[in-house]
Amino acid sequence: MKNFKRTFILLFCAFLLISCSNKEPEWTELFNGKDLSGWTANQNPGSFKVENGLLVANGPISHLFYTGSLKKGIFRNFELKAMVKTEPGSNSGIVFHTQEQPYGYLLRGYEVQINNSYERPGDFQELKKTGSIYGIRNVYYPTVKDNEWFELSFKVVENRCEVFVNGTKVVDYIQPENPYRPKNDKLKVFSVGRIALQCHDELSKVYFKSIQVKPLPRAEKFKMLVTKTWDDKITKMCLENFPAIDFHVHLKGGLTIAQACENSMKLGINYGIAPNCGLRFPVTNDASLTAYMDTVQTKPIFRGMQAEGREWVTLFSPEAVAKFDYVFTDGMTWTDHKGRRLRLWIPEETFVDNDQQFMDELISKIESVVSKEPIDIHVNPTFLPAVLASRYDELWTDARIDRFVKVLAENGVALEINARYKIPSEKILRKAKAAGVKFTFGTNNTGADLGTLDYCFEMKEKLGLTYKDMFMPKKQNEKPVLTKGLPAKITG
């Protein structure tokens, strides 16, 4: 009996030891809500202070390093979650795998960006928003608002970092061996190191009320989901502040919004998803528009509106349209001089009695659409129906190109570089760039395969486009539908 009891006790102790060893690591709060114990600032330590139980970053550039007892302040694999609030125009970040340096922005490690509305004064415009792995995988759409508390969290395991905003994943980055890094960014890689908070400048004020960390064990490295060549291409654009965004995505051919978001994070391309809005389309009035917006409100995407046909301006209110981040339309649907309604992508609904007359009517319709309709982007630009497509360069004469570019430039409407149709031609794009027209990239997919914007990236290189040449959605009070309003009716 004694042997049985002894054996039972030994087995029970062994069970407890195994249970404890398999127990999930615990979260540890790094900020005590009272003072900066466990934290050390480098330059300008006064930029960090505790006010009303909150850690506040406000003042000249500085970094606050966690140097407390947990893991002696040195982390490799871990999860971090912080409750954050920004004032308008503020900028901050949480840097990991970094180390102390006496001054300047940190050269080592990755920064998870905190920026809901900051743009930066001067020549450089800051486009990277909250949740970005700064300059490596950028998020260009705003996920949260100023003056509202939100949770920023990220998980770092070996060569992978997943970033979440209010529980929604916005970045999933797997670093390749020997990643592309210019000389000044060569230390922006996974390693081991400290966690640090950034204070950006005196005009920026960011609050933290909780910063928790959970150490994680060593693990196998993750396999790349894209090629090294692709990773280098996207990383180069991110470091250049160049917005790799496909603004023209539809949930068609079985594509779901979850699939689009997953593809976005795999490729490093941000997406704008747009329903078709107009007569006999899925969204036909304010009520259906509002219902659609409710389904995508928290998704990590831009929200676009494809305005269909010329009747759309009579179907929606300006306030409803302004809920979208941007509005685009094309010149593919119109009524000709004989009263026939054309849809140029459908051969049976395309009528070309005389090719030159058709082209003159087409450019006139495009001029009307761009000048009268309150849109941000002209998409599927210079598209010709199948019966004329082989004569594209002949029919798009210099005179017609000049009219096309002129109406875009005068009305501040961006020009889509369309990956699906590979239009406009390089010649037209060069003229548009010379006229100061802004550009967007777009797929206009008909199925679940969104591709990789090959034609868009080819034209980017040939034209030498920079982020300054690219369209970004306007602020709410600058949207064309609110500044121009909706015309009562547009004929044709």
N, C-alpha and C positions, 0 to 999 in steps of 0.2 A: 504493500500500500504506500509506504514512504517513497519507494522508487517511482511509483506511478505519479505521486504528487510532485516529486522533483522533476520528472520528465515533463509533466504538464506545465509547471512553472517555467522551465527552460524553453519549451515550445511557445508559450505565451509571450515571453520576453523577446524571443526571436521574431515573433509576429509583430510586436510593437516596433522593433528596430527596423524591420522591412517596411512597415507602414510609414514610419517617420522618414525613412530614406526616400520613399516614393511620394512624399507629400509635396504638393504644389508649392513653389516658392511664394513667400508672402510679399504683399505690397508694403513699402516703407515710405512714409511721408518725409520728404526732405526739407520742408519749410514748416517751422513750428508755429507760425502765425504771430510771433512776438518780436523776434529779432532775426538777424542774419547769421545766427550760430550755424556753423558747418558750411558757410559760404565765404568765399574770398574774392574781392574785386581786384582787377589789375589797375588800369589807369582810371582816374576820376571815380573813386569809390563812392562819392556822394551822389552819383547817378542812380544808385539803388538805395531804397529806404523802405521801411515798414510803416504803413499808414492805415490805421483802423483795421489791423489784422491782415492787411494785404501787402504783398511784395510789389513795389512799384518801380518800374524802369522809366526814368525821366531825367534827362540831363545830357551832358557831353558824352561822346562815344565811350563805352566801357563794356566790360564783360564780367559777369559774376560766376565764378567757378564753384561747383560743389566739391568741397574738400573734407566732408564729414567722415564718419566712421564706417558707413556702409561700403563694403568692398574697398575701403580706403580711398573712396572717390574715383576709382579706376574701373571702367566697365568695358566689357566686350559684347556679350549678348545680354539683352535686357528688353524690358518693356517700360515705357514711360507714358504717364498721362498727366496732363496739366489742365487746370481750369483757368481760362484766359479771358480778358476783356480788353478791347482797344478803344481808344478815343479816335475820332475822325482824323485821318491823315497820319496815323501812327504806324511804326514799323519796328519789328523786333524779330527774334528768332531763338530757337533752342539748338545749340551746337553740341554734337556728340563726337566721341573719338578724337577729341581735341586736346590741347595742352596749353598751359599758361604762356602768354607772350606779353611783353611790357606795354605795347600800344598797337593801335590799328585793328582792322578787322582780322579775325582769326584765319590763319592760313591752313591750319590742319583740321581735318575732319569735315563732317557734313553738317549743314545748317538746315533745319526744318523751319521754313519761313512763316512769319506771322505778319500779315499785311492784308487788310480788308479794303483800304481805300487810299493808301499812300501812293503817290506818283513820283515824287522826287522833283524838286525845282531844278531849273537849268536845262541843259541840252539833253541829258539822258532821261528817258522815261522808264520808270520801273513798272514792269508788267506782271511780275511774278507774285502770285497771291498765296494766301494762307494754305499750308499743306504742301507747298513745293519743297522738294529737296533742292535747295537753291542752286541754280545753274547746272543741275544734273538731270532732274526731271521736274519740269515746271508745270504748275497749275495756273492757268490764266483766267479761269472763271471764278467769280466770288462765291464762296461757300457759306459764309456767315457775315453778319453785319456788325458795324461798330456799335459800341454801347450795349452790347449783349454778351452775357457770359456764354462761352462755348468750351467744349472739351477738345483739346488737341492731344492726340496720342500717336505713338509709333512703336513699332516692334522691330528690333535689330537682331538678326541671327546670321552670324558669319558674313556672307556676302549679299545679304538681302535686307531691305528696309521697306516695311509697309507703313503708310501714314493714313491716319483716320481723322476726320473732323466730325464731331458729334456722332461718332460710331460709323460713319460712312467712309469706306476706303476711297482715297483720292489718288494715291501713288502706290505702286508696287514695283520696286526697282531691284533688279538682280545685277550685281556688278560683275563684268567679265574679268578674266585674267588680263593684265596689262591694258586697262581701260584707257580710252583717249583722254588725255589731260594736257593742256598747254603747260608751259614751264611754270607759270605763276599759280597753277592750280594742281600741281603734281601731288600735293599732300591731301587732296580731297578724295580720300579712299577709305574703305573700312579698315580698322585696325583695333587698337584699344586706346582708351584715354578717358578724359574727363567730360562731364556734362557742364555746359555753360549757358547762361542767359545773356542775351544781347540787349544793350541799350543803344539805340541808333543815334538819337540827337535830342537837342533841347525841346524841339517842337513835338516830339513823339512821346506819348504816355500810354504805357501798357501795364495792366494789372495781372498779377498771379495770386490766386488764393489757395491753390493746392498744387503740389508737384510731387507725384508719387512714382517710385521706381520698383520694378520687380526683376531681380537678376535671373538670367536663364542659363542653362548649362551649355557646354560646347556641343556642336552638332556638325553634321556633314554639310559641305557647301551645296548650294542650290545650282541646278543645271540651268543654263541660259535657255530662254524661250524664243530668243531672236538671235540672228547671227551677229558676230563681232562687228561686221561692216555696218549693219543697221544700227547697232548700239552706238558706234562712233558717230554716225551721221546725226542721230537725234541729240546725242550729248553735245556735239559741236554747236547745233542750233540753240540748245538750251543755254550754253555758255555765252552765246552771242545775243541772248535775250530775244531770239527770233521765235515768234509764236507759230509752232507747228500745230495748226488747228484746221480741222475739216469742218467748215461751217454748214455743209450741205449733206446731211445724213437723214435718211428716212427709215422708219421702222417698217420695212417691206421685206417680202420674200422670206418670212419667218424670222427676221432679225428682231430680237427683243432688246429692250433697253439694258437689261443685265448683260447680255452678250456684247453690246456696244461698249459698255463701261469696262468690261473685262478686256476687250480688244484695245481700248484706249490705254489702259495701264500696261498691257504687254508691249505695245508699240511705242508708247510715249507720245502719242498724238492726242490732243484734246479734241472733243467732238461737240458740235452743235447739232442737236436733233430737232427736226422741224416737221410738224404735221402739214398736210395739204389743206389750205383754208380757202374756201370759195364755193361757188354754186355747184351743187351735186358732189361735194367733197366731204371727207369725214367731219371737218369743222366748218359750220355754216353760219353761226351766229354767236352772240356774246355768251349764251348759256353753254353751248358745246365747247367754246373756247375756254371758258372758266373751268369746265369739267376736265378738259385735257390738262390744263395747268396744274390742277390739283394732283394729278397722277405723276407729275415729273418735278414737283416743287423741290424735293429734297435730293434729287439725283445729281451726281457730279458731272454735269454737262452744261453747255450753253443751251438756251431755249430759243429756237428760231421759229419764224412764221414764214411759210411759203404762201404768198398771196397768189391765188390762182384766178386766171381770167381777168377781164377788165371790170367785172361786176363786184369784185371783192370790196371796193371802197364803200359800197352801199349796204354791206351786210354786217359790219362791225362798228362799234363806237371807238373813238380815239383812246379812251381810257382802257378798253379791253385790249386793243392792239398793243398799247404801251406796256402791258404785262410781259411781253416777249423781250428778249435781249436785243433782237434785231429782226428786221423784216426784209425778205428778198422776193423778187419775182423775175420773170423772164419775158422775152418777146415772142414766145412760141404760141400764144393763144390770142387771136384777134379776128375781127370781121373785115372782110375785104370790100372793095368798091362795089361789088355786086351783092353785098349783104350776106355772103357766105362766111360762116364761123369756121376759122381754120385752127387746127391743132397740128403743128408742124411735125411732131414726132410720129403722127399716125398717117401713113400714106393715103388712106381712104378719105381723110379729112384735110388733105392738102391740095390746093388748086393753083396750078401754075399755067395760066393761059399764055403768058409772055414773060420770059425770064427776066428781062430788064425792068419791065413794069412791076413784076413781083418784088424785085430787089428794092426798087424805089419806094414801093409801098411798105416793105419791111422796115427800112431804115426810118421812114416817117413814123411808123408805129412805135419803134424803139424810142425815138425822140419824145413821143407823147408819153410813153410809160415812164421814162426816166425823169422827165421834167414835171409831170403832173402828179404822179403817185408818190406818197410819202414812204419811200423805201430806203434801205441802207445799202443794199447790194443788188447788182444786176447779174443774174446767174444764167447758165447755159448760153453765154454770150456769143453772138455771131453765128449761132446754130443755123444750118441750112437743112431743108428737108432732103430725104434720100435722093430724090430726082435731080437735085442740084449739087449735092455734097461734093462730087468729084471735081466741080469747077469752083471750089471755094476761093482760091487765090485769084482767079479771073474775075469773079463776081463781086468780091470785096475789093473794089477799086480804091485808089487813094482818096478820091473825093468822098466816097461813102465811109471809109475809115475815119477820115478827118471829122465828118459830121458825128459819127459815133463817139469818138474820143471827146469831142467838144462838149456834147451834152452831158457826158459823165462828169467832166471836170467842172463845168459850170454849176452843176447841181450837187456836187460833193457826194456822188454815188460811187461806191466801190465796185471794182470789176473782178468777177470771179475767174480764176484760172481753173478750168474744169478738167479733172483727171479722167473722167469717163469718155468724154468726147474729144479730149485733147485740143481744146479751143480756149481762147482765141489763138491765132498764129503768133509766132515770135515777132513778126513785123508789127502786128497790131499792138501787142503788149509793149513793145519798145516805144511806140508813139504814145501810148497811154502813160507810161512812166515819165516820158519827157514832159507831158502835160500836167504832171503832179497827181494823177489818179492813184488812189489807194487800191490794194489788191487783197483778195482772199483766195483760199484754196477750197475746193469743193469736189465731192465725189458724185452726188446725185445717184446714189445706188438704187438698183432695182431688186437686189437680193441681199443675202446675208453677208456676202463677201465685200468688205469695204476697201480692199486693196491697200496700197501703200503710197498713194499720191505721187506716183513716179513722174508723171508729166509736170505736175506742179513744182516738184523739187528740181527737175531738169531746167525749167524756166527760171526758177530762183537763181540757179547758178549762172545761167547764160545772161540774165539781165543784171546780175549782181545785186539782187534785192536784199535789203536789210530790214530790221524790224520797223524802221521809220516809214517804209513803203507799204506797210501792211495795215489793214483795217482792224480796229478793235471796237467792240460795242460801245455806244455812246452812253454818257450819264443820262439818268432818267429825264432831267429837264431839257436835254439836248436832242431827244429822239425826234426824228422827222415827223412822226405822226402827231406829236404835240406842238412842234414849232410851225409846221405847215398845215396841219389839220387834214381832214379827209374831204376831198371834193365831193359835191353832191352826186356827180355821175361822170363817168368818162366814156365817151362813145368809142366804139370800135373794140 
